[in-house]
């Protein structure tokens, strides 16, 4: 038995040493090669019980009790402790951990000697009876065991684990083995996405799939990833949103529709951004952005209850109350409060430009009042919002797909949900006038020609779809990764994406 942690598995450049060159892997490699030559590894193993099932069924057993119940368990060896004729093994499966109690007298000398080939990290199957030790530890008293697969590399040091966030992201397979928090977060994410899907299905939404590879990247203001389709002989783009395809489906008569899918934006990487991320988008005919706000705060609070047992949670060491209703405040009012005076659309543009420059922002030549107001909001307000807040009624300039506000032609019926200094959702009363939509697209095209790489292109087929009639519609986008971060109290997006985007190692 080798229970030594992996201290020296890399060279000076941080690269893994070849198996045969590492003092802790050379022996494992030799054992593995011998077993392969003998054909000793099984193709399957008949497991009859998991760790959690055993704890659920036998958790109330008194100390020093031996049952006659025979079970077969299987998992990865996480701890080995030898006391002469007794060996204790901690086995970890997908549901938890169970102890193996191995007594030389009952196992037999030959089988007991074969334990010397078992190392930390190996996959092991064992059959025996359920018991508890004198200290009350639930265990399986092993009558037979089988090595299912050798781990050729030792696990990280059990005391220091795998702590570097970049290394953990690159080697998620190791992270999931040794870090319980990583496993819990991965399982919590799956449960959150499942509950999110159920919330929409229970409201009569139909889940669909829309294209990932597009002739034009539409539906948002973002820089796309570009590729080339050789068979078609044309450049194509990975989608930056699912919006325009989902609204085409509403035109087609699917009145409540949603998609949970991967989105790709060729932009920066930081604690809340990954170039490849998951978004839920939904569209509901005959609803407006107010209806969607009511739905979202209900769903978010339900997810908090499901994940944490309460709508009052802890995030980044602070209390956070996700109980509806959420605060609602207009973007222009929040900016006015931050700068100490109103910022109006009828002010001379030069005045607003100078105001923006006073806060260290250098405007682009094509920015109008709306974009300048958004920049002030991003600089002065967004990071300071803690409690859930709908930032309402965005300027028309920055919202080319949202319907004009019914009371103010400079604004749109659009909100973004901010919580703890980050945006979690974005919703519109959808623009459904094809003539107005064309004018907005043309304004975006002019900005694009002026150097704005994130401006929206003109989508002629979408305009054609609108000409067939889009009913009044409320649309929504939810950042799933950020929502998981919030509900699991994680502070970097890499913690909730199993395989985040990373720079290739040299």
NORKA-V174408 format. One record per residue. N is the residue number from 0. RES is the residue in three letters. PHI is phi in degrees with one decimal (999 if undefined). Layout:
BEGIN
n=N res=RES phi=PHI
n=N res=RES phi=PHI
END
This chain:
BEGIN
n=0 res=UNK phi=999
n=1 res=UNK phi=-123.4
n=2 res=UNK phi=-108.6
n=3 res=UNK phi=-83.9
n=4 res=UNK phi=-74.1
n=5 res=UNK phi=-89.6
n=6 res=UNK phi=-98.7
n=7 res=UNK phi=-132.9
n=8 res=UNK phi=-91.1
n=9 res=UNK phi=-127.3
n=10 res=UNK phi=-86.8
n=11 res=UNK phi=-64.9
n=12 res=UNK phi=-87.9
n=13 res=UNK phi=84.8
n=14 res=UNK phi=-91.1
n=15 res=UNK phi=-67.0
n=16 res=UNK phi=-73.1
n=17 res=UNK phi=-57.4
n=18 res=UNK phi=-54.2
n=19 res=UNK phi=-71.3
n=20 res=UNK phi=-94.1
n=21 res=UNK phi=-93.6
n=22 res=UNK phi=-62.3
n=23 res=UNK phi=-96.2
n=24 res=UNK phi=-107.6
n=25 res=UNK phi=-59.8
n=26 res=UNK phi=-67.0
n=27 res=UNK phi=-61.9
n=28 res=UNK phi=-60.7
n=29 res=UNK phi=-63.5
n=30 res=UNK phi=-61.6
n=31 res=UNK phi=-62.2
n=32 res=UNK phi=-62.4
n=33 res=UNK phi=-65.4
n=34 res=UNK phi=-67.2
n=35 res=UNK phi=-61.4
n=36 res=UNK phi=-61.8
n=37 res=UNK phi=-84.3
n=38 res=UNK phi=66.0
n=39 res=UNK phi=-88.2
n=40 res=UNK phi=-79.1
n=41 res=UNK phi=-77.0
n=42 res=UNK phi=-86.8
n=43 res=UNK phi=-153.8
n=44 res=UNK phi=-144.5
n=45 res=UNK phi=-88.0
n=46 res=UNK phi=-86.1
n=47 res=UNK phi=-109.9
n=48 res=UNK phi=-152.2
n=49 res=UNK phi=-102.1
n=50 res=UNK phi=-60.3
n=51 res=UNK phi=-67.1
n=52 res=UNK phi=-62.9
n=53 res=UNK phi=-66.3
n=54 res=UNK phi=-66.4
n=55 res=UNK phi=-65.0
n=56 res=UNK phi=-81.7
n=57 res=UNK phi=-116.1
n=58 res=UNK phi=-63.0
n=59 res=UNK phi=-97.6
n=60 res=UNK phi=-61.4
n=61 res=UNK phi=-71.5
n=62 res=UNK phi=-66.5
n=63 res=UNK phi=57.8
n=64 res=UNK phi=-113.8
n=65 res=UNK phi=-114.3
n=66 res=UNK phi=-95.2
n=67 res=UNK phi=-103.6
n=68 res=UNK phi=-78.6
n=69 res=UNK phi=-95.3
n=70 res=UNK phi=-134.6
n=71 res=UNK phi=-120.6
n=72 res=UNK phi=-120.4
n=73 res=UNK phi=-152.0
n=74 res=UNK phi=176.1
n=75 res=UNK phi=-97.7
n=76 res=UNK phi=-75.1
n=77 res=UNK phi=-107.7
n=78 res=UNK phi=-154.1
n=79 res=UNK phi=-128.7
n=80 res=UNK phi=-132.0
n=81 res=UNK phi=-110.4
n=82 res=UNK phi=-129.7
n=83 res=UNK phi=72.0
n=84 res=UNK phi=-86.2
n=85 res=UNK phi=-119.3
n=86 res=UNK phi=-130.8
n=87 res=UNK phi=-111.8
n=88 res=UNK phi=-121.9
n=89 res=UNK phi=-96.6
n=90 res=UNK phi=-107.1
n=91 res=UNK phi=-115.8
n=92 res=UNK phi=-116.2
n=93 res=UNK phi=-66.6
n=94 res=UNK phi=-103.0
n=95 res=UNK phi=153.8
n=96 res=UNK phi=-126.7
n=97 res=UNK phi=-138.9
n=98 res=UNK phi=-91.8
n=99 res=UNK phi=-100.6
n=100 res=UNK phi=-105.3
n=101 res=UNK phi=-117.2
n=102 res=UNK phi=-110.0
n=103 res=UNK phi=-57.2
n=104 res=UNK phi=-67.2
n=105 res=UNK phi=-92.6
n=106 res=UNK phi=-81.6
n=107 res=UNK phi=102.1
n=108 res=UNK phi=-62.8
n=109 res=UNK phi=-65.2
n=110 res=UNK phi=-65.2
n=111 res=UNK phi=-63.9
n=112 res=UNK phi=-64.6
n=113 res=UNK phi=-68.5
n=114 res=UNK phi=-62.3
n=115 res=UNK phi=-62.9
n=116 res=UNK phi=-87.9
n=117 res=UNK phi=-93.3
n=118 res=UNK phi=-122.0
n=119 res=UNK phi=-56.5
n=120 res=UNK phi=97.3
n=121 res=UNK phi=-66.2
n=122 res=UNK phi=-90.5
n=123 res=UNK phi=-134.0
n=124 res=UNK phi=-112.1
n=125 res=UNK phi=-146.0
n=126 res=UNK phi=-119.9
n=127 res=UNK phi=-179.4
n=128 res=UNK phi=-101.8
n=129 res=UNK phi=-76.7
n=130 res=UNK phi=-153.4
n=131 res=UNK phi=-126.0
n=132 res=UNK phi=-79.9
n=133 res=UNK phi=-60.5
n=134 res=UNK phi=-89.0
n=135 res=UNK phi=87.9
n=136 res=UNK phi=-78.9
n=137 res=UNK phi=-63.8
n=138 res=UNK phi=-146.6
n=139 res=UNK phi=-112.2
n=140 res=UNK phi=-80.8
n=141 res=UNK phi=-78.6
n=142 res=UNK phi=-104.1
n=143 res=UNK phi=-159.8
n=144 res=UNK phi=-141.9
n=145 res=UNK phi=-144.9
n=146 res=UNK phi=-76.8
n=147 res=UNK phi=-90.0
n=148 res=UNK phi=-166.5
n=149 res=UNK phi=-82.0
n=150 res=UNK phi=-90.5
n=151 res=UNK phi=-74.6
n=152 res=UNK phi=-116.7
n=153 res=UNK phi=-65.6
n=154 res=UNK phi=-75.1
n=155 res=UNK phi=-60.3
n=156 res=UNK phi=-48.8
n=157 res=UNK phi=-66.4
n=158 res=UNK phi=-86.0
n=159 res=UNK phi=-100.2
n=160 res=UNK phi=60.8
n=161 res=UNK phi=-117.8
n=162 res=UNK phi=-107.5
n=163 res=UNK phi=-62.5
n=164 res=UNK phi=-65.5
n=165 res=UNK phi=-71.4
n=166 res=UNK phi=-65.3
n=167 res=UNK phi=-62.4
n=168 res=UNK phi=-70.9
n=169 res=UNK phi=-69.6
n=170 res=UNK phi=-117.6
n=171 res=UNK phi=-59.8
n=172 res=UNK phi=-61.5
n=173 res=UNK phi=-77.2
n=174 res=UNK phi=-55.3
n=175 res=UNK phi=-67.7
n=176 res=UNK phi=-69.9
n=177 res=UNK phi=-102.6
n=178 res=UNK phi=-111.4
n=179 res=UNK phi=-62.3
n=180 res=UNK phi=-60.1
n=181 res=UNK phi=-64.0
n=182 res=UNK phi=-64.6
n=183 res=UNK phi=-63.4
n=184 res=UNK phi=-66.7
n=185 res=UNK phi=-61.9
n=186 res=UNK phi=-69.5
n=187 res=UNK phi=-65.3
n=188 res=UNK phi=-59.6
n=189 res=UNK phi=-59.3
n=190 res=UNK phi=-67.5
n=191 res=UNK phi=-65.4
n=192 res=UNK phi=-63.2
n=193 res=UNK phi=-62.2
n=194 res=UNK phi=-68.2
n=195 res=UNK phi=-60.0
n=196 res=UNK phi=-61.0
n=197 res=UNK phi=-62.8
n=198 res=UNK phi=-58.7
n=199 res=UNK phi=-75.8
n=200 res=UNK phi=-62.6
n=201 res=UNK phi=-65.7
n=202 res=UNK phi=-93.5
n=203 res=UNK phi=87.2
n=204 res=UNK phi=-79.2
n=205 res=UNK phi=-103.7
n=206 res=UNK phi=-85.7
n=207 res=UNK phi=-133.4
n=208 res=UNK phi=-126.2
n=209 res=UNK phi=-122.1
n=210 res=UNK phi=-62.4
n=211 res=UNK phi=-97.8
n=212 res=UNK phi=-101.2
n=213 res=UNK phi=-128.4
n=214 res=UNK phi=-72.2
n=215 res=UNK phi=-137.9
n=216 res=UNK phi=-84.8
n=217 res=UNK phi=-125.2
n=218 res=UNK phi=101.1
n=219 res=UNK phi=-162.2
n=220 res=UNK phi=-101.7
n=221 res=UNK phi=-159.9
n=222 res=UNK phi=-84.7
n=223 res=UNK phi=-91.0
n=224 res=UNK phi=-87.5
n=225 res=UNK phi=-111.7
n=226 res=UNK phi=-140.6
n=227 res=UNK phi=-133.2
n=228 res=UNK phi=-95.5
n=229 res=UNK phi=-71.1
n=230 res=UNK phi=-64.5
n=231 res=UNK phi=-85.4
n=232 res=UNK phi=66.4
n=233 res=UNK phi=-147.2
n=234 res=UNK phi=-71.5
n=235 res=UNK phi=-139.4
n=236 res=UNK phi=-135.1
n=237 res=UNK phi=-76.1
n=238 res=UNK phi=-64.4
n=239 res=UNK phi=-105.7
n=240 res=UNK phi=-169.2
n=241 res=UNK phi=-106.9
n=242 res=UNK phi=-55.2
n=243 res=UNK phi=-68.3
n=244 res=UNK phi=-72.1
n=245 res=UNK phi=-65.5
n=246 res=UNK phi=-70.2
n=247 res=UNK phi=-58.0
n=248 res=UNK phi=-69.7
n=249 res=UNK phi=-64.9
n=250 res=UNK phi=-54.9
n=251 res=UNK phi=-74.6
n=252 res=UNK phi=107.7
n=253 res=UNK phi=-84.3
n=254 res=UNK phi=-76.6
n=255 res=UNK phi=-132.7
n=256 res=UNK phi=-139.9
n=257 res=UNK phi=-150.1
n=258 res=UNK phi=-144.4
n=259 res=UNK phi=-108.7
n=260 res=UNK phi=-150.8
n=261 res=UNK phi=-81.0
n=262 res=UNK phi=-121.8
n=263 res=UNK phi=-129.2
n=264 res=UNK phi=-132.8
n=265 res=UNK phi=-84.0
n=266 res=UNK phi=-133.8
n=267 res=UNK phi=-71.1
n=268 res=UNK phi=-118.5
n=269 res=UNK phi=-153.1
n=270 res=UNK phi=-68.0
n=271 res=UNK phi=-122.4
n=272 res=UNK phi=-129.5
n=273 res=UNK phi=-132.4
n=274 res=UNK phi=-59.1
n=275 res=UNK phi=-115.9
n=276 res=UNK phi=-143.4
n=277 res=UNK phi=-110.8
n=278 res=UNK phi=-130.7
n=279 res=UNK phi=-101.1
n=280 res=UNK phi=-120.2
n=281 res=UNK phi=-141.3
n=282 res=UNK phi=-140.8
n=283 res=UNK phi=-129.6
n=284 res=UNK phi=-65.5
n=285 res=UNK phi=72.3
n=286 res=UNK phi=-113.3
n=287 res=UNK phi=-121.5
n=288 res=UNK phi=-67.9
n=289 res=UNK phi=-69.4
n=290 res=UNK phi=-60.5
n=291 res=UNK phi=-67.0
n=292 res=UNK phi=-61.5
n=293 res=UNK phi=-62.2
n=294 res=UNK phi=-64.5
n=295 res=UNK phi=-65.4
n=296 res=UNK phi=-66.3
n=297 res=UNK phi=-68.5
n=298 res=UNK phi=-67.7
n=299 res=UNK phi=-61.6
n=300 res=UNK phi=-66.8
n=301 res=UNK phi=-66.1
n=302 res=UNK phi=-64.3
n=303 res=UNK phi=-62.6
n=304 res=UNK phi=-61.3
n=305 res=UNK phi=-65.9
n=306 res=UNK phi=-84.8
n=307 res=UNK phi=-118.9
n=308 res=UNK phi=79.9
n=309 res=UNK phi=-163.2
n=310 res=UNK phi=-85.3
n=311 res=UNK phi=-101.8
n=312 res=UNK phi=-126.0
n=313 res=UNK phi=-108.6
n=314 res=UNK phi=-142.9
n=315 res=UNK phi=52.5
n=316 res=UNK phi=78.1
n=317 res=UNK phi=-123.2
n=318 res=UNK phi=-72.5
n=319 res=UNK phi=-143.5
n=320 res=UNK phi=-106.4
n=321 res=UNK phi=-101.5
n=322 res=UNK phi=-77.5
n=323 res=UNK phi=-69.9
n=324 res=UNK phi=-81.1
n=325 res=UNK phi=-85.9
n=326 res=UNK phi=-61.7
n=327 res=UNK phi=-127.2
n=328 res=UNK phi=-148.8
n=329 res=UNK phi=-72.2
n=330 res=UNK phi=-58.2
n=331 res=UNK phi=-64.3
n=332 res=UNK phi=-72.5
n=333 res=UNK phi=-65.0
n=334 res=UNK phi=-67.6
n=335 res=UNK phi=-59.5
n=336 res=UNK phi=-63.1
n=337 res=UNK phi=-70.2
n=338 res=UNK phi=-93.5
n=339 res=UNK phi=86.2
n=340 res=UNK phi=-163.6
n=341 res=UNK phi=-63.1
n=342 res=UNK phi=-117.4
n=343 res=UNK phi=-106.2
n=344 res=UNK phi=-74.8
n=345 res=UNK phi=-92.7
n=346 res=UNK phi=-69.7
n=347 res=UNK phi=-56.6
n=348 res=UNK phi=-58.8
n=349 res=UNK phi=-58.9
n=350 res=UNK phi=-65.0
n=351 res=UNK phi=-69.0
n=352 res=UNK phi=-60.2
n=353 res=UNK phi=-65.2
n=354 res=UNK phi=-61.4
n=355 res=UNK phi=-63.9
n=356 res=UNK phi=-62.1
n=357 res=UNK phi=-63.8
n=358 res=UNK phi=-105.9
n=359 res=UNK phi=80.0
n=360 res=UNK phi=-104.6
n=361 res=UNK phi=-100.4
n=362 res=UNK phi=-68.9
n=363 res=UNK phi=-80.1
n=364 res=UNK phi=-59.7
n=365 res=UNK phi=-88.4
n=366 res=UNK phi=-72.9
n=367 res=UNK phi=-103.7
n=368 res=UNK phi=-57.1
n=369 res=UNK phi=-63.3
n=370 res=UNK phi=-67.1
n=371 res=UNK phi=-64.0
n=372 res=UNK phi=-64.0
n=373 res=UNK phi=-61.8
n=374 res=UNK phi=-63.4
n=375 res=UNK phi=-63.9
n=376 res=UNK phi=-61.5
n=377 res=UNK phi=-61.8
n=378 res=UNK phi=-76.9
n=379 res=UNK phi=-109.6
n=380 res=UNK phi=-115.4
n=381 res=UNK phi=-52.5
n=382 res=UNK phi=-68.0
n=383 res=UNK phi=-92.2
n=384 res=UNK phi=-78.1
n=385 res=UNK phi=-109.0
n=386 res=UNK phi=-70.1
n=387 res=UNK phi=-53.7
n=388 res=UNK phi=-139.6
n=389 res=UNK phi=-84.1
n=390 res=UNK phi=-85.4
n=391 res=UNK phi=-98.7
n=392 res=UNK phi=60.1
n=393 res=UNK phi=-72.2
n=394 res=UNK phi=-58.4
n=395 res=UNK phi=-63.2
n=396 res=UNK phi=-57.8
n=397 res=UNK phi=-102.0
n=398 res=UNK phi=-135.9
n=399 res=UNK phi=-69.7
n=400 res=UNK phi=-113.3
n=401 res=UNK phi=-99.8
n=402 res=UNK phi=-74.4
n=403 res=UNK phi=-57.0
n=404 res=UNK phi=-62.2
n=405 res=UNK phi=-66.7
n=406 res=UNK phi=-115.9
n=407 res=UNK phi=-151.8
n=408 res=UNK phi=-68.9
n=409 res=UNK phi=-83.3
n=410 res=UNK phi=-116.3
n=411 res=UNK phi=-124.9
n=412 res=UNK phi=-87.4
n=413 res=UNK phi=-140.1
n=414 res=UNK phi=-133.4
n=415 res=UNK phi=-122.4
n=416 res=UNK phi=-93.4
n=417 res=UNK phi=-108.6
n=418 res=UNK phi=-141.2
n=419 res=UNK phi=51.8
n=420 res=UNK phi=78.0
n=421 res=UNK phi=-135.7
n=422 res=UNK phi=-86.4
n=423 res=UNK phi=-117.6
n=424 res=UNK phi=-155.0
n=425 res=UNK phi=-143.1
n=426 res=UNK phi=-143.6
n=427 res=UNK phi=-131.8
n=428 res=UNK phi=-80.9
n=429 res=UNK phi=-71.3
n=430 res=UNK phi=-67.5
n=431 res=UNK phi=-123.5
n=432 res=UNK phi=-90.9
n=433 res=UNK phi=-64.1
n=434 res=UNK phi=-72.5
n=435 res=UNK phi=-65.1
n=436 res=UNK phi=-61.6
n=437 res=UNK phi=-62.2
n=438 res=UNK phi=-61.0
n=439 res=UNK phi=-65.8
n=440 res=UNK phi=-60.2
n=441 res=UNK phi=-65.4
n=442 res=UNK phi=-65.1
n=443 res=UNK phi=-65.6
n=444 res=UNK phi=-63.2
n=445 res=UNK phi=-65.4
n=446 res=UNK phi=-64.3
n=447 res=UNK phi=-63.8
n=448 res=UNK phi=-65.5
n=449 res=UNK phi=-83.7
n=450 res=UNK phi=113.5
n=451 res=UNK phi=-83.9
n=452 res=UNK phi=-69.3
n=453 res=UNK phi=-97.5
n=454 res=UNK phi=-65.6
n=455 res=UNK phi=-82.1
n=456 res=UNK phi=-75.5
n=457 res=UNK phi=-81.0
n=458 res=UNK phi=-106.0
n=459 res=UNK phi=-66.0
n=460 res=UNK phi=-67.8
n=461 res=UNK phi=-65.5
n=462 res=UNK phi=-60.9
n=463 res=UNK phi=-62.3
n=464 res=UNK phi=-60.1
n=465 res=UNK phi=-61.6
n=466 res=UNK phi=-66.6
n=467 res=UNK phi=-85.1
n=468 res=UNK phi=103.4
n=469 res=UNK phi=-102.3
n=470 res=UNK phi=-66.4
n=471 res=UNK phi=-51.1
n=472 res=UNK phi=-142.2
n=473 res=UNK phi=-103.9
n=474 res=UNK phi=-115.5
n=475 res=UNK phi=-149.1
n=476 res=UNK phi=-130.2
n=477 res=UNK phi=-119.2
n=478 res=UNK phi=-77.4
n=479 res=UNK phi=-66.5
n=480 res=UNK phi=-61.5
n=481 res=UNK phi=-66.0
n=482 res=UNK phi=-63.4
n=483 res=UNK phi=-63.9
n=484 res=UNK phi=-53.9
n=485 res=UNK phi=-61.6
n=486 res=UNK phi=-79.3
n=487 res=UNK phi=-110.3
n=488 res=UNK phi=57.5
n=489 res=UNK phi=-105.2
n=490 res=UNK phi=-115.9
n=491 res=UNK phi=-138.7
n=492 res=UNK phi=-62.5
n=493 res=UNK phi=-65.2
n=494 res=UNK phi=-74.5
n=495 res=UNK phi=-113.5
n=496 res=UNK phi=-107.6
n=497 res=UNK phi=-60.9
n=498 res=UNK phi=-131.2
n=499 res=UNK phi=-70.9
n=500 res=UNK phi=-74.8
n=501 res=UNK phi=-134.9
n=502 res=UNK phi=-66.8
n=503 res=UNK phi=-63.4
n=504 res=UNK phi=-72.7
n=505 res=UNK phi=-69.9
END
